[in-house]
Amino acid sequence: MKLLIVMFCVIVGPWAAAMLLELTTGKQWIDPKLAGCLGVTCLFLLTGVGHFFLTQPMARMLPAWVPAKVPLVYITGMIELAAAVLILVPQWRAAVGWGLIVMLALFLPVNIYAAVKKIPIGGHEFGMKYLAIRIPLQFFLMWWIWRFAVA
């Protein structure tokens, strides 16, 4: 469950720090949209790297019928790392944002499966209690990306 709190803080942190800095100094130091995207960058750098350090546990999150689990974990990790960087490029921002939103929508069934099966990684072992937090967080992440990268 701690991971979910970390994910929330990581994505919101840069924007919140920018807003606090603006509030206390009266000067805008960074564009709020860019600050929101920096949070997306931080989150997907964290999760993308996780695919390379927690490969086997992440592979166990996938249903038995999914082929090539380990290569799939590596590929999705590389996609997350690339997206973390590319979302900072203004010309790519909207397209990458939409891609991340679709990816998060596609990952939701994996998180549900892992929680139902109580796979011991990142809180999934708590089952339905985990999903009560994870599902709203997943939609919040999708909204955040839309708000700062797409809209």
N, C-alpha and C positions, 0 to 999 in steps of 0.2 A: 504494500500500500504506500510505502514511503516513496517508491518510484513515481507514483502518480502525482504526489505533491511536488516532487522534484521537477517533473515534466511541466507542471503548471507554472512553477516559479521560473524555470528556465525560459519558457516562451514569453511570459509576461514581464520578466525582470528588466530587460533593456528598455522597453517602453515605459515601465513604471519609473525607472531611474531617470529617464529623459524628462518625464512629466514632473517628477519631483524637483529636478534641477531647474527646470523652467519656472516652476512655482516659487522656488526659493530665491532665484536670481532675477526673475522677471525677464529673462532672455531665453529665446529658443536656441538651444545648442545643436540640436539635431532634428531633422524632419520627423514628426511622429510616425509617418508611414515607414520610413527607413528604420526607425527604432523598433517598430513592430516586426519588420522583416529580419532584423538582427536577432530577435527572439526565435524566429523560425529557424534561422541559421544555427543558433546555439542548440536548439532542440534536435535538429536533424544531424548535426555533427555528433552529438551525444548518442543518439539512437543508432546512427550509421556505424559509428565505431563499435558499438555494442554487438553488431552483427559479426564482427571479427574476433571479439573476445568471448562471446557467449554463443558461439555457433551451434554447438550440439544442443544446448537447452532450447534455443530458438527453433532448431530443426524439429525437436520433439513437440513444439506447439502446432505443427502441421498435421492434418489428418493422415492416416495410413495410406490413403489412395493417392496422395500427392507424390509425384516422382521427383527424384533428384533434389531432395530436401536441402542438403548442405550447399550445393551450388546455388540453389534458389536463395538461401539466406545470404550468401556472398553477393549475389547479383543485386538483391534488394538493398543490401548495405551500401554497395557502390552507387546505386541510384539515389539513396538518401544523402550520401556525401556530396554527390554532384549537385543535387537540388539545393543543398545547404549553401553552396557557393553561388550557384547560378541565380538564386532568388535575389541576390544583391545586385545583379546586373539589370538596370532598368528596362532594357529592351527584352529581356527574358522573363521578367518578374511575373507577369500575368500568366504566361504559358506554364511556367514552372509551378505557380500557385495552383492552377487548375489541375496539373498533374499530381501534385501532392494531395489535393482534396480527393481526387479519384483514388489514389493509392490508399489514403486513410479509410475511405469507404470500403475498399477491397480488403483491407487488413482487419476490419471490424469482425467479420465472421471467424477469422483466425483467433482473435482475442477471445471471442465467445467460446469457441471450441476448446481453447486452452484452459479457460476458467471452468467450463463444465467438466473437463477431464482433470482439473486441479493440477496442471503441470507446474512443478515448482520453479517458477521464474517470474520475477517482477510483480508478485502479488497474485498471480493466477491461481495459486494454491488456496486462496480464500474463496474461490468459487463465485457464487451469486453475489456475495458481499462486494467482491472486487468489481463485478460487472455493474453494480449499482453506482459505482463511482466512475468506472472506465468508460461506459457508454456515454454519459453526459460529457466527460472530458474529451472523448473522441469528437463529438459534435462541436464542442467548444474550439478544439484545435482546427477543425475544418472552417468554422466561422472566422476564427482569428486569421487564418491564411487568406480567406476570401476578403476580409476587411482590409488587410494591410498589403496584400500582394495583387489582388484581382480588382477590387472595387475602385 
